[in-house]
Amino acid sequence: MIVKDDLLSKLRRYFDLNLYEVKLWAALLSRGVSTAGELSDIADVPRSRSYDILESLEKKGFVVMKLGKPIKYIAIPPSEVVERVKKNMHLNALDKIKRLDTVKGSPLLAELETLHTTGINLVDPSDMAGCVRGRNNLYNHLDMLLKDAKKSINIVTTDKGFMRKVEGLKATMEKVKKKGVRIRIAAPMNKENKAMADSLKGVAEVKHNDKLNSRFVTVDGQHLVFMLLNDKDVHPSYDVGVWVKTPYFASAMDNMFEQVWESSK
């Protein structure tokens, strides 16, 4: 059985499974009923791992163990699996939210805040830098920085990046705009993203830019996040950004932004 890597990747992402799990599940789907040994050979998964992985899939509701010997496994219809996964994800999310809600206003959070404040005060400014991997993590980090903005937010991005930022960061932009923060975005404008640009009226200033092919964000002339890869050539999971807190570097990038902004339409 040959399953395309693209399909395996989608199964991992949508169903929150590891590589061995999706290989064995796909193999079982192609057979309907099979033993662990047969599935191991078909899916190219070590036999020593097959039983544990199939047991994991059974607990998650993907397969059923058939009674009798030798032990065989039965594939659950994919449509039923989707419903089971949705239900489990929903219950797990609710449980995690409840646990996190109990932390708010608790002595534990106060202790954590004290630890963080004390630690930050001891950090040399040159150490306030980090690598952020994965587009989802990048946008979470940007959202955090934008929430704390006091004066300005400058963004240079691509046409697709502009659309992603409107979708992911618009709510935060609206909140900080009410605090008087000036938000400016320079990005290639086209028919596809013009409607999104119009939706930012009163929230952010948007100008067409096709001269500077780059992706970076500065906040208050203090924080800078710049992306290392072209978003057209990288999968979202492998996107990489660098965050630094340095007025020197951020100001230099702000100066570059001003030149782009003044020459943009």
Buried (B, 14 or more C-beta within 10 A) or exposed (E): EEBEEEEBBEBBEEBEBEBBBBBBBBBBBBBEEBBBEBBBBBBEBEEEEBEEBBBBBBEBBBBBBBEEEEEBBEBBEEEEBEEBBEEBEEEEEEEEEEEEEEEEEEEEEEEEEEEEEEEEEEEEEEEBEEEBEBBEBBBEBBBEBBEEBEEBBBBBBBBBBBBBBBEBBBEBBBBBBEEEBEBBBBBBBEEEBEEBBEEBEEBBEBBBBBEBEBBBBBBBBBBBBBBEEEBEEBEEEEBBBBBBBBBEBBBBBBEBBEEBBEEBE
